Amino acid sequence: MPDLRIGVLGSGGRGGLAQHAHRPSEGSRVVACCDLSDKVLEKNKKDYGPETTLTRKLSEFLKVPLDAVFVCTPDFLHDEHALAVLDAGPALYLEKPMAITIEGCDRILQKASEKKARLFVGHNMRYMNIIRRMRELIQQGAIGDVKSIWCRHFISYGGDAYFRDWHSERKFATGLLLQKAAHDIDVMHWLADAYTTRVAAFGNLAVYGDLPRREPDQPGYIGFKAEHWPPKSLRGFSPKIDVEDQSVVIMNMEKGILGSYAQCHFTPDACRNYTVIGTEGRLENIGDAPDSPIFVWNRRKDGFRMIGDEVHRGEDIPSGGHGGADPLIVAEFLDFVRTGKSTAATPYAARMAVATGYQATMSLRDGGRPLDVPPAPGNE
């Protein structure tokens, strides 16, 4: 079987994901990289070999014969770059979020339909060990029929990441209820087996809005340092910040399920905590590491028990980014390219995560006005 020829558009940063696809003589190899950074392209040459096509120009990149492309450019370029790749013909791995607007997502879905293309969106939390185990327990009936699902997301690294680069501006990200929460919203939809139909949200810029900024021509520090604490002692933030650093969303979902999502970017710790309540019990995780505990409470008591009646953990999985999810999601994408078989992450689910986050953002900027979450055209 000849190797699939892989290209990487946006080959720095998250583009490093494609290293899991570089298996010369074993089924796939990276043969072309496109990035604006000469430093990144030089690293690509070392990672993938001197024969790799390296370019700063999209037009040159798309002239290379390719079977599949990873698009890992910044979010605000996903729409443009996805459409260009789909027009060119290769199968597409599009990093999440699909786009930063509902309209952008729908353009991508329409183009993929017209081209009969193989489109895959990289919602890698569906490949995390603990998320899969939670879904498995729910589907096995551990808590009965799901009626409520909540998520709290503590983000200790917000001040070291999202408020020091393009993420801090609406025109590049829409907001962190889309950019960051798309992961969590997609997981909530997957665990509940239901999409959001209506949202209302509140949020504000509580901490980072008044802190010292760097000059526009000064590079920002992007990375986590434990000593960067407390937030109000720091400086060097983005010259422009107009996205919220905390938010709360109420979600009306299909099947009569209610959901809530809370996100905060100035906590001392980092944790994703999902709570799923059904007709026969409650399920909750503490953290999203592969060996994090999943508690199930299914015995009645007039009081609180910190440890569930049952304690579950996922099985050991291979090492890799995002708790082992990255190699798994790449492997499934490559299999999808070859066979077209169904995948855990789907384009429509990715679109609905964006649509929910987008409408929640519009709601909080309009005083919490409830807004419907529209299905994609053709899926009404």
RAGIGI-V661521 format. One record per backbone hydrogen bond with DSSP energy under -1.0 kcal/mol. CO is the residue of the C=O (numbers start at 0). NH is the residue of the N-H. If there is no record, write none. Layout:
# RAGIGI-V661521
CO;NH  CO;NH
This chain:
# RAGIGI-V661521
3;28  4;66  4;67  5;30  5;31  6;69  7;33  8;71  11;14  12;15  13;16  14;17  15;18  16;19  17;20  20;22  22;25  22;27  26;3  27;22  28;5  30;52  31;7  32;54  33;9  33;10  36;40  37;41  38;42  39;43  40;44  41;45  42;46  43;47  44;48  48;51  52;32  54;34  56;60  57;61  60;63  66;90  67;6  68;92  69;8  70;94  73;76  74;77  76;80  77;81  78;82  79;83  80;84  81;85  82;86  83;87  84;88  90;68  91;119  92;70  93;121  100;104  101;105  102;106  103;107  104;108  105;109  106;110  107;111  108;112  109;113  110;114  111;116  117;91  119;93  120;122  121;123  122;125  123;126  124;127  127;131  128;132  129;133  130;134  131;135  132;136  133;137  134;138  135;139  136;141  137;140  142;279  144;278  146;257  147;276  148;259  149;274  150;261  151;272  152;263  153;270  154;157  157;160  157;162  159;222  160;163  162;237  164;167  165;168  167;241  168;171  168;172  169;173  172;174  174;177  174;178  175;180  177;181  180;184  181;185  182;186  183;187  184;188  185;189  186;190  187;191  188;192  188;193  194;253  196;372  197;251  198;370  199;249  201;247  203;244  203;245  211;236  214;217  224;227  226;228  229;232  230;233  236;213  244;264  245;203  246;262  247;201  248;260  249;199  250;258  251;196  251;197  253;256  256;252  257;148  258;250  259;150  260;248  261;152  262;246  263;154  270;153  271;286  272;151  273;284  274;149  275;282  276;146  276;147  280;277  281;296  282;275  283;294  288;291  292;285  293;311  294;283  295;309  296;281  300;302  309;295  311;293  319;323  320;325  321;324  324;328  325;329  326;330  327;331  328;332  329;333  330;334  331;335  332;336  333;337  334;338  335;339  345;349  346;350  347;351  348;352  349;353  350;354  351;355  352;356  353;357  354;358  355;359  356;360  357;361  358;362  359;363  360;364  362;365  362;367  370;198  375;378
